[in-house]
């Protein structure tokens, strides 16, 4: 009897655990939308997290098979993280390569891991976010693990307003 009861409890836990985890995950709330840039906020435990999300206006080559492509800029109050830029390129990036990001003449080399790229430090994050806030477009170039070169162009109209919205929702 205990063997059957134990098995039944194990099955119930295996079935219910993913649902309970999903219920425990915070649901981001949209705090503003600005010309293709959307600002969100949520609380994770005691941590207040705010982020801006944007998608590229164009991506080349059009024939490249890619998952979702997007950029986030995140504030985490408790961790004292401000304007952390993350690019998700939608494919496995070439190991030990960099992703090149440019706003006008200002260029940034981002380190890669799997399908994403980040600034090497907080100073570069701030410089990139500031350049984006004052720029017209962001050009992102990466190379896949298979050797395919891609270029994504993000239009930056509305980015500064979205950044201000998360600044207000997650002040330092």
TIMI-105493 format. One record per residue (C-alpha): residue in three letters; residue number from 1; z, y, x. Coordinates in Angstrom, 1 decimal, padded with zeros to 4 digits, always signed. Each point is the difference from the previous one (the first is absolute). Example, Ala and Ser with C-alpha at 12.3 -4.5 7.8 and 13.67 -1.06 7.14 Angstrom:
<rs>
<"ALA" 1 <+007.8 -004.5 +012.3>>
<"SER" 2 <-000.7 +003.4 +001.4>>
</rs>
This chain:
<rs>
<"UNK" 1 <+000.0 +000.0 +000.0>>
<"UNK" 2 <+000.9 +002.5 +002.8>>
<"UNK" 3 <-003.3 -000.8 +001.7>>
<"UNK" 4 <-001.9 +000.9 -003.1>>
<"UNK" 5 <+002.1 +003.1 -000.7>>
<"UNK" 6 <-000.4 +001.1 +003.6>>
<"UNK" 7 <-003.8 -000.6 -000.1>>
<"UNK" 8 <-000.2 +002.0 -003.3>>
<"UNK" 9 <+002.0 +002.9 +001.4>>
<"UNK" 10 <-002.3 +000.0 +003.1>>
<"UNK" 11 <-003.1 +000.1 -002.1>>
<"UNK" 12 <+001.4 +002.8 -002.1>>
<"UNK" 13 <+000.9 +002.0 +003.1>>
<"UNK" 14 <-003.5 -000.6 +001.5>>
<"UNK" 15 <-001.6 +001.2 -003.2>>
<"UNK" 16 <+002.2 +003.0 -000.7>>
<"UNK" 17 <+000.6 +001.3 +003.6>>
<"UNK" 18 <-003.4 +001.7 +000.2>>
<"UNK" 19 <+000.5 +001.7 -003.4>>
<"UNK" 20 <+003.5 +001.2 +001.0>>
<"UNK" 21 <-001.4 +001.4 +003.3>>
<"UNK" 22 <-002.7 +001.8 -001.9>>
<"UNK" 23 <+002.6 +001.5 -002.3>>
<"UNK" 24 <+002.1 +001.2 +002.9>>
<"UNK" 25 <-002.9 +001.8 +001.8>>
<"UNK" 26 <-000.1 +003.7 -000.7>>
<"UNK" 27 <-002.8 +001.3 -002.1>>
<"UNK" 28 <-001.6 +003.2 +001.5>>
<"UNK" 29 <-000.2 +002.9 -002.4>>
<"UNK" 30 <-002.9 +002.4 +000.3>>
<"UNK" 31 <+001.2 +003.5 +000.6>>
<"UNK" 32 <-003.4 +001.7 +000.2>>
<"UNK" 33 <-003.8 -000.4 +000.4>>
<"UNK" 34 <-002.1 +002.4 +002.0>>
<"UNK" 35 <-003.8 -000.5 +000.3>>
<"UNK" 36 <+000.1 -003.6 +001.0>>
<"UNK" 37 <+003.4 +000.0 +001.7>>
<"UNK" 38 <+003.0 -001.3 -001.9>>
<"UNK" 39 <+003.7 +000.5 +000.7>>
<"UNK" 40 <+002.6 -002.6 -000.8>>
<"UNK" 41 <+003.7 -000.5 +000.4>>
<"UNK" 42 <+002.4 -002.9 -000.4>>
<"UNK" 43 <+003.5 -001.0 +001.0>>
<"UNK" 44 <+000.6 -003.2 +002.0>>
<"UNK" 45 <+003.7 -000.7 +000.1>>
<"UNK" 46 <+001.4 +003.4 +001.2>>
<"UNK" 47 <-003.3 +000.9 +001.7>>
<"UNK" 48 <-002.1 +002.7 -001.6>>
<"UNK" 49 <-003.7 -000.6 +000.8>>
<"UNK" 50 <-002.9 +002.3 -000.8>>
<"UNK" 51 <-003.6 -000.4 +001.0>>
<"UNK" 52 <-003.5 +001.4 -000.5>>
<"UNK" 53 <-002.9 -002.5 -000.6>>
<"UNK" 54 <-003.7 +000.7 +000.4>>
<"UNK" 55 <-003.2 -001.9 +000.2>>
<"UNK" 56 <-003.1 +000.8 +002.0>>
<"UNK" 57 <-002.9 +001.9 -001.7>>
<"UNK" 58 <-002.5 -002.1 +002.0>>
<"UNK" 59 <+000.1 -003.2 +002.1>>
<"UNK" 60 <-002.7 -001.3 +002.3>>
<"UNK" 61 <-001.6 -002.4 +000.4>>
<"UNK" 62 <-000.1 -000.6 -003.7>>
<"UNK" 63 <-000.8 -003.7 +000.7>>
<"UNK" 64 <+003.3 -000.7 +001.8>>
<"UNK" 65 <+002.3 -002.3 -001.9>>
<"UNK" 66 <+003.3 +001.7 -000.2>>
<"UNK" 67 <+003.2 -000.1 -002.1>>
<"UNK" 68 <+001.6 +003.1 -001.3>>
<"UNK" 69 <-000.4 +003.1 +002.2>>
<"UNK" 70 <+002.6 +002.8 -000.2>>
<"UNK" 71 <+002.3 +002.4 +001.9>>
<"UNK" 72 <+003.6 +000.7 -000.6>>
<"UNK" 73 <+002.4 +002.7 +001.4>>
<"UNK" 74 <+003.6 -001.0 -000.6>>
<"UNK" 75 <+003.4 +001.7 +000.1>>
<"UNK" 76 <+003.2 -002.1 +000.2>>
<"UNK" 77 <+003.1 +002.2 -000.3>>
<"UNK" 78 <+002.7 -002.4 +001.3>>
<"UNK" 79 <-002.1 -001.2 +002.9>>
<"UNK" 80 <-000.9 +003.6 +000.8>>
<"UNK" 81 <-003.7 -000.8 +000.0>>
<"UNK" 82 <-002.3 +002.9 -000.9>>
<"UNK" 83 <-003.8 -000.1 -000.5>>
<"UNK" 84 <-000.5 -003.6 +001.3>>
<"UNK" 85 <-003.8 -000.5 -000.2>>
<"UNK" 86 <-001.3 -003.5 -000.6>>
<"UNK" 87 <-003.7 -000.9 -000.4>>
<"UNK" 88 <-000.9 -003.3 -001.7>>
<"UNK" 89 <-003.6 -000.9 +000.9>>
<"UNK" 90 <-000.5 -003.0 -002.1>>
<"UNK" 91 <-000.9 -002.5 +002.7>>
<"UNK" 92 <+001.6 -001.6 +003.1>>
<"UNK" 93 <-000.3 +002.5 +002.8>>
<"UNK" 94 <-001.1 -000.9 +003.5>>
<"UNK" 95 <+003.0 -000.8 +002.1>>
<"UNK" 96 <+001.1 +002.6 +002.6>>
<"UNK" 97 <-002.5 +002.5 -001.4>>
<"UNK" 98 <+000.8 +003.4 -001.4>>
<"UNK" 99 <-001.0 +001.7 -003.3>>
<"UNK" 100 <-001.4 +003.5 +000.7>>
<"UNK" 101 <+000.9 +002.7 -002.6>>
<"UNK" 102 <-001.4 +003.5 +000.1>>
<"UNK" 103 <+000.6 +003.1 -002.0>>
<"UNK" 104 <-002.7 +002.4 +001.2>>
<"UNK" 105 <+000.2 +000.2 +003.8>>
<"UNK" 106 <+003.6 -001.4 +000.0>>
<"UNK" 107 <+000.0 -003.7 +000.9>>
<"UNK" 108 <+002.7 -002.6 -000.1>>
<"UNK" 109 <+000.1 -003.6 +001.4>>
<"UNK" 110 <+002.0 -002.3 -002.3>>
<"UNK" 111 <+001.3 -003.5 +001.0>>
<"UNK" 112 <-000.9 -003.0 -002.1>>
<"UNK" 113 <+001.7 -003.0 -001.4>>
<"UNK" 114 <-001.8 -002.4 -002.3>>
<"UNK" 115 <-001.8 +002.1 -002.6>>
<"UNK" 116 <+001.8 +003.3 +000.6>>
<"UNK" 117 <+000.4 +002.9 +002.4>>
<"UNK" 118 <+002.8 +002.4 +000.8>>
<"UNK" 119 <+000.7 +002.9 +002.3>>
<"UNK" 120 <+001.9 -000.9 +003.2>>
<"UNK" 121 <+002.9 +002.3 -000.7>>
<"UNK" 122 <+001.6 +002.5 -002.5>>
<"UNK" 123 <-001.5 +003.0 +001.9>>
<"UNK" 124 <-003.5 -001.4 -000.5>>
<"UNK" 125 <+000.7 -000.8 -003.7>>
<"UNK" 126 <+001.0 +003.6 -000.5>>
<"UNK" 127 <-003.0 +001.4 +001.8>>
<"UNK" 128 <-002.4 -002.2 -002.0>>
<"UNK" 129 <+001.7 +000.8 -003.3>>
<"UNK" 130 <-000.1 +003.7 +000.8>>
<"UNK" 131 <-003.7 -000.2 +001.0>>
<"UNK" 132 <-000.8 -001.8 -003.2>>
<"UNK" 133 <+001.9 +002.6 -002.0>>
<"UNK" 134 <-002.2 +002.8 +001.5>>
<"UNK" 135 <-003.2 -002.0 +000.3>>
<"UNK" 136 <-003.0 -000.7 -002.1>>
<"UNK" 137 <-000.6 -003.7 +000.8>>
<"UNK" 138 <+001.4 -002.8 +002.0>>
<"UNK" 139 <-002.4 -002.4 +001.8>>
<"UNK" 140 <+001.5 -003.4 +000.8>>
<"UNK" 141 <-001.9 -002.5 +002.3>>
<"UNK" 142 <+001.1 -003.5 +000.6>>
<"UNK" 143 <-001.4 -003.3 +001.3>>
<"UNK" 144 <+000.6 -003.3 -001.8>>
<"UNK" 145 <+001.1 -003.2 +001.8>>
<"UNK" 146 <-003.6 -001.1 -000.5>>
<"UNK" 147 <-001.3 +003.1 +001.8>>
<"UNK" 148 <-001.2 +002.0 -003.1>>
<"UNK" 149 <+000.4 +003.7 +000.5>>
<"UNK" 150 <+001.0 +001.9 -003.1>>
<"UNK" 151 <+000.4 +003.7 -000.9>>
<"UNK" 152 <+002.0 +001.3 -003.0>>
<"UNK" 153 <+000.0 +003.6 -001.1>>
<"UNK" 154 <+003.0 +001.4 -001.9>>
<"UNK" 155 <-000.5 +003.3 -001.8>>
<"UNK" 156 <+003.2 +002.0 +000.6>>
<"UNK" 157 <-000.2 +002.4 -003.0>>
<"UNK" 158 <+003.3 -000.5 -001.8>>
<"UNK" 159 <+001.8 -001.7 +002.9>>
<"UNK" 160 <+002.1 +003.1 +000.9>>
<"UNK" 161 <+001.2 +000.2 -003.6>>
<"UNK" 162 <+000.9 -003.7 -000.1>>
<"UNK" 163 <+001.9 +000.3 +003.3>>
<"UNK" 164 <+001.9 +003.0 -001.5>>
<"UNK" 165 <+000.9 -002.1 -003.0>>
<"UNK" 166 <+001.6 -002.8 +002.1>>
<"UNK" 167 <+001.6 +002.7 +002.2>>
<"UNK" 168 <+001.7 +001.3 -003.2>>
<"UNK" 169 <+000.9 -003.5 -001.3>>
<"UNK" 170 <+001.3 -001.2 +003.4>>
<"UNK" 171 <+001.4 +003.0 +001.9>>
<"UNK" 172 <+001.3 -000.6 +003.5>>
</rs>
